[in-house]
Amino acid sequence: MPAQAQLMQKPASEIAIPDALLGRFHAFMQEHSAILFEGARSENVANAERTVTWQSNAGVLQLVQKGYDAAASHRRPAETANVQVRLLDGSGNVLFDLDNEYETVTKTFSTSEWKSVTANEEQAPVWQVWDEPLPPDRKDNGTIAMDPVEQLSLTKDSTDYCWYSAELHVNQSGQQEIVIPYGGDFFYVYIDSILAGSSKLPLQEDRGAITPDDPAHLRIVANVSEQNKEHGFRHSFVLPSLAAGDHRMDILAVALGMIKGDWQIASPMNFERKGIWEGVLWNGSPLRHWTMRPGLVGEKRVMAAHPETISWQEESGLRPLRWHKTRIGVSASLLAAPAVFRLDAYELGKGMIWVNARMIGRHWLIEAASPPDTPSQRYYHVPADWLQNSNEIDILEEQAASPANVRLQFRA
């Protein structure tokens, strides 16, 4: 829609969008969809003002753009940010104004407050847990190689997860260093089955070249931003104290989706890399003899409908890499009502969420830039068509966090 496109044309420095704006805008467009899809459309441009009119038996809707310049349609967004956009009814009443502090002037629809589908805390979900097996406890043999194998060549992007395991020998107790020169995207390091470290935030978005310079094969810089980036894929971990002797290291590599941005516009998708692809340095020396195990056991057992292979327990304490499960009832009257649903992921860490075996998304409650002490995303939309009277919620939590305060919510 032109108005929606114009919303995205504001320069980043001017954007201050209320959380509910897009929800209101989508509700507005849905409410007037009969006019937009079935109405006769006409357009008029006069005195730097463009008016698009839709007219049908359901009514009249107008989109007015002031400061319109047809010759500027190909320009960059910042160069056309002076355009004002309003949606009017047939009588000229403003229904939606995208330039008045990004707030709705009037709304022809109403919304209620978000509420939990459980009436009180006594009906709060009861969670059960199952611990994801670490590599020493797994039955599969894995892929053995002298050096780590890049993750996508093992997983074919069928999972976000891949384990990299190796044996360590500590000559002298004390501080030790692990360096992954080229790795993507996020890592957890386990030493002797105990979580010893994880990747540091924030992760660089434009990370530069995915391989080190090779004097024998000079790199052709297809994207100028790459030549200004070094060590964008580097991850380092310092172990404060490790006793002399033999130890086991298991690194869980976590992909964050197929990341493609403007800085990668010259790079084809077959340049994408996940996991570890240029080795690992242990106290400055290459670490050899690796075993790779793609995926998590719970992805097959929990999510592939094999409950007989899992012994669920009541939660006792916190630990990383744990599966959580509960059931939440939704009344038939609420399912029949014109309501929308979301999951409040309050106090979760990082992982994935499923509702009735359908994934609603990856969760990662990292702190937002603004306002402080709030997560960048806390709420996850749940399609109403996925819900039924009794609903199973499954959560894979990579970190030591509890879903005790997670709630399924609705709004009329």
C-alpha positions in Angstrom: 0.0 0.0 0.0 1.3 3.5 -0.7 0.7 4.7 2.8 2.5 1.7 4.2 5.4 2.3 1.9 5.5 5.9 2.9 5.7 4.9 6.6 9.0 3.1 5.8 10.3 6.2 4.0 11.0 8.3 7.1 14.7 8.6 7.8 15.8 6.6 10.8 16.6 9.7 12.8 12.9 10.8 12.6 11.2 7.5 13.4 9.5 7.2 16.8 6.9 4.5 16.2 4.6 3.6 19.1 4.6 -0.2 19.8 0.9 -0.5 18.7 1.1 1.6 15.5 1.5 -1.3 13.0 -1.2 -3.3 14.8 -3.6 -0.3 14.5 -2.7 0.3 10.9 -3.2 -3.4 9.9 -6.5 -3.4 11.8 -7.5 -0.3 9.9 -6.6 -1.8 6.5 -8.4 -5.0 7.4 -11.5 -3.1 8.4 -11.6 -1.2 5.1 -10.5 -4.2 3.0 -13.8 -4.4 1.1 -13.4 -0.9 -0.2 -9.7 -1.3 -1.0 -10.1 -4.6 -2.8 -13.5 -4.2 -4.5 -13.8 -0.4 -4.9 -13.2 1.5 -8.1 -9.8 3.3 -7.9 -9.1 6.7 -9.3 -6.1 9.0 -8.9 -5.6 12.8 -9.1 -2.5 14.9 -8.8 -2.7 18.7 -8.5 -0.6 21.3 -6.7 1.9 18.8 -5.3 -1.0 16.8 -3.7 -1.8 13.3 -4.8 -5.2 11.8 -4.0 -6.1 8.2 -4.5 -9.8 7.3 -4.1 -11.4 3.9 -3.6 -15.2 3.9 -3.9 -17.7 1.0 -3.5 -21.0 0.2 -2.0 -19.1 -0.3 1.3 -18.0 3.4 1.3 -15.3 5.7 0.2 -11.7 5.8 1.2 -9.1 8.4 0.2 -5.3 8.4 0.5 -3.9 12.0 0.4 -0.2 12.7 0.0 0.8 16.3 0.4 4.2 17.5 -0.9 4.0 14.8 -3.6 6.5 14.9 -6.5 6.1 12.3 -9.1 9.7 12.7 -10.3 10.9 11.8 -6.8 9.4 8.4 -6.7 12.8 6.8 -7.5 14.7 8.7 -4.9 16.1 7.4 -1.7 13.7 7.5 1.4 15.5 10.4 3.1 15.1 12.6 0.1 11.3 12.1 0.0 10.6 12.3 3.7 8.7 15.6 3.4 5.7 13.8 2.0 2.7 13.8 4.4 0.2 10.9 4.3 -3.4 10.7 5.5 -6.3 8.4 5.0 -9.7 10.0 4.9 -13.3 8.8 4.6 -15.7 10.1 2.0 -16.6 13.1 4.1 -13.1 14.2 4.5 -12.7 13.0 8.1 -9.1 11.9 9.0 -9.1 8.2 9.9 -5.4 7.6 10.0 -2.5 10.1 10.0 1.0 8.8 9.5 2.7 12.2 10.1 1.0 13.4 13.2 3.7 12.1 15.6 2.9 8.7 14.1 -0.3 8.6 16.1 -3.8 7.7 15.0 -6.0 10.8 15.0 -9.2 8.8 15.3 -9.9 5.0 15.3 -12.9 3.3 13.9 -12.1 0.2 15.9 -11.5 -0.5 19.6 -9.2 -2.8 21.4 -9.2 -4.2 24.9 -6.3 -4.7 27.3 -4.2 -7.9 27.1 -5.3 -10.5 29.6 -4.0 -14.0 30.5 -6.1 -16.9 29.4 -5.9 -18.2 33.0 -8.1 -16.3 35.4 -5.7 -16.1 38.3 -2.3 -17.2 39.5 -3.7 -20.4 41.0 -4.3 -21.6 37.5 -0.8 -20.6 36.3 0.8 -23.3 34.0 2.6 -26.1 35.6 5.9 -26.7 33.8 7.8 -30.0 33.3 11.4 -30.2 32.2 13.7 -32.6 30.3 17.4 -31.9 30.0 18.9 -32.0 26.5 21.7 -34.7 26.5 25.2 -33.3 26.1 27.5 -35.0 23.6 29.1 -37.5 26.1 25.5 -38.8 26.8 24.5 -39.1 23.2 24.3 -42.5 21.3 25.2 -41.2 17.8 28.8 -41.5 16.7 29.0 -38.2 14.9 31.3 -37.0 12.1 35.0 -37.3 12.8 37.6 -35.0 11.2 41.0 -33.5 11.8 39.6 -30.0 11.8 36.1 -28.6 12.5 33.7 -29.0 9.5 31.5 -26.0 8.6 28.0 -26.4 10.1 25.8 -26.0 7.0 27.6 -28.8 5.2 26.6 -31.0 8.0 23.1 -29.8 8.8 21.9 -28.6 5.4 20.1 -25.9 7.4 17.7 -28.4 8.9 18.6 -27.3 12.4 20.2 -24.2 14.1 22.4 -26.4 16.3 25.6 -28.3 15.9 28.0 -29.7 18.5 31.8 -29.6 18.1 33.7 -31.9 20.5 37.4 -32.3 21.2 39.8 -33.5 23.9 42.0 -31.0 25.8 45.2 -31.5 27.6 46.2 -28.9 30.2 50.0 -28.8 30.9 49.8 -26.2 33.6 46.7 -25.3 35.7 45.4 -21.8 35.5 43.9 -19.5 32.9 43.3 -21.0 29.5 42.2 -19.4 26.2 39.9 -20.7 23.4 39.7 -18.7 20.1 37.4 -19.4 17.2 38.9 -17.1 14.5 36.0 -17.6 12.1 32.6 -18.8 13.5 28.9 -18.0 13.2 26.8 -17.2 14.9 26.7 -17.8 18.6 28.6 -20.3 20.8 28.3 -22.0 24.2 31.5 -23.7 25.5 31.2 -26.6 27.8 34.2 -28.0 29.7 33.7 -31.4 31.2 29.9 -31.0 30.7 29.7 -27.7 32.6 28.9 -24.5 30.8 32.1 -22.4 30.9 31.3 -19.5 28.6 29.3 -18.1 25.7 29.7 -15.6 22.9 30.0 -12.0 23.9 27.4 -9.4 22.9 26.7 -7.4 20.8 27.4 -9.5 17.7 28.7 -7.6 14.8 26.2 -7.5 11.9 28.6 -6.5 9.1 31.3 -8.9 9.9 33.4 -8.6 6.7 35.2 -11.4 4.9 34.4 -15.0 5.9 38.0 -16.3 5.3 41.4 -14.9 6.2 43.6 -13.3 3.6 45.6 -15.6 1.4 48.6 -14.1 -0.4 48.4 -16.8 -3.0 44.8 -16.0 -3.9 44.2 -12.3 -3.5 40.6 -11.3 -2.5 38.5 -9.4 -4.9 36.6 -6.9 -2.8 33.1 -6.9 -4.3 31.7 -4.9 -1.4 33.7 -1.9 -0.1 32.5 -2.4 3.4 34.3 -5.7 3.7 37.7 -4.1 3.3 37.1 -2.1 6.5 36.2 -5.1 8.6 38.6 -7.4 10.4 37.9 -10.3 12.9 34.1 -9.9 12.5 33.6 -13.6 13.0 36.1 -14.0 15.8 35.0 -15.5 19.2 37.2 -15.8 22.2 36.7 -17.4 25.6 38.9 -17.2 28.7 38.7 -20.0 31.2 39.8 -18.4 34.6 41.0 -21.7 36.0 41.4 -25.2 34.7 43.3 -28.0 36.5 46.2 -29.7 34.8 45.3 -32.9 33.0 42.9 -34.2 30.4 39.5 -32.5 29.8 36.7 -32.6 27.3 35.4 -29.6 25.4 32.0 -29.4 23.7 31.1 -26.3 21.8 27.4 -25.8 20.8 27.2 -23.7 17.7 23.9 -21.8 17.2 22.9 -20.3 13.9 20.8 -17.2 13.9 19.1 -17.7 10.6 20.4 -17.0 7.1 21.6 -13.5 7.6 21.7 -11.3 4.5 22.1 -7.6 4.6 23.0 -4.7 2.3 26.7 -5.2 3.1 26.4 -8.7 1.6 24.7 -7.7 -1.6 27.6 -8.8 -3.7 28.0 -12.1 -1.9 26.0 -15.2 -3.1 24.2 -17.4 -0.6 26.7 -20.1 -1.1 29.2 -17.9 0.8 27.1 -18.2 3.9 28.9 -19.9 6.8 27.7 -21.2 10.2 29.5 -23.1 13.0 33.3 -23.3 12.7 35.2 -23.3 9.5 38.8 -22.1 10.1 39.7 -24.2 13.1 40.0 -23.5 16.8 43.0 -22.2 18.7 43.7 -23.7 22.2 46.2 -21.3 24.0 47.3 -20.1 20.6 47.8 -23.5 18.9 45.4 -25.3 16.5 43.3 -27.9 18.2 43.0 -31.2 16.2 40.7 -34.2 16.1 37.1 -33.2 16.3 33.7 -34.9 16.4 30.6 -33.1 15.0 27.0 -33.9 15.9 24.4 -31.9 14.1 21.2 -31.0 15.8 19.7 -31.6 19.3 18.2 -34.9 20.5 15.1 -33.0 21.7 14.4 -31.7 18.2 13.6 -35.3 17.2 12.1 -36.6 20.5 10.2 -33.6 21.8 9.1 -32.1 18.5 8.8 -35.3 16.4 6.0 -36.7 18.6 8.0 -39.4 20.4 7.0 -38.7 24.0 7.6 -42.3 25.0 11.4 -41.7 24.8 11.3 -38.8 27.3 10.9 -38.8 31.1 9.6 -35.4 32.0 10.3 -34.2 35.5 9.2 -31.3 37.7 11.6 -28.4 37.5 14.2 -28.4 40.3 16.7 -25.6 40.1 17.9 -24.0 36.9 20.4 -25.3 34.3 21.1 -24.4 30.7 20.0 -26.3 27.6 16.7 -27.6 28.9 13.3 -28.4 27.4 10.1 -27.2 29.1 6.5 -28.3 28.5 3.1 -27.4 29.8 -0.5 -27.4 28.8 -2.8 -24.4 28.7 -6.5 -24.5 28.2 -8.5 -22.0 26.1 -12.3 -22.0 26.4 -14.5 -22.7 23.5 -16.1 -19.2 23.9 -12.7 -17.5 23.7 -11.7 -19.6 20.6 -14.9 -18.5 18.9 -14.5 -14.8 19.8 -12.8 -12.3 17.6 -9.6 -12.3 19.6 -5.9 -12.2 19.0 -3.3 -14.2 21.0 0.3 -13.8 22.0 2.8 -15.5 24.3 4.5 -13.4 26.9 8.0 -14.7 27.1 8.9 -12.8 30.2 12.1 -13.8 31.9 13.1 -16.3 29.3 16.7 -16.3 27.9 17.3 -17.6 24.4 15.9 -20.5 22.5 12.7 -21.5 20.6 9.0 -21.8 21.3 6.4 -24.1 19.9 2.6 -24.1 20.3 0.9 -27.4 19.5 4.1 -28.5 17.7 4.2 -25.4 15.5 7.1 -23.1 16.0 6.1 -19.5 16.8 9.7 -18.3 16.7 13.2 -18.0 18.2 13.2 -16.0 21.4 16.1 -14.0 22.7 15.4 -11.5 25.4 18.4 -9.3 25.0 18.3 -5.8 26.3 16.9 -3.2 23.9 18.8 0.0 23.2 15.8 2.0 24.5 14.1 2.1 26.9 16.7 0.6 29.3 16.1 -2.7 31.2 13.6 -3.9 28.7 14.0 -6.8 26.2 14.1 -6.0 22.5 11.2 -8.5 22.0 9.1 -10.0 24.7 5.8 -10.9 23.0 5.3 -13.5 20.2 2.1 -13.8 18.1 0.2 -17.0 18.2 -2.2 -17.6 15.3 -5.7 -18.2 16.7 -6.1 -21.1 14.2 -3.3 -23.0 15.9 -5.1 -23.0 19.2 -7.6 -25.6 20.6 -9.2 -26.3 23.9 -6.0 -27.9 25.3 -2.7 -26.5 24.0 0.8 -27.9 24.5 3.5 -25.3 24.9 7.1 -26.5 24.3 10.1 -24.3 25.0 13.8 -25.0 24.3 15.8 -22.8 26.7 19.5 -22.6 25.9 20.3 -20.6 29.0 19.5 -21.1 32.7 16.1 -19.4 32.7 12.7 -20.5 33.8 9.3 -20.2 32.0 7.5 -19.8 35.3 6.2 -16.3 34.3 5.4 -17.2 30.7 1.7 -16.6 29.9 -0.6 -17.1 26.9 -2.5 -13.9 26.5 -5.5 -12.6 24.5 -7.0 -9.3 23.5 -10.5 -8.8 22.0 
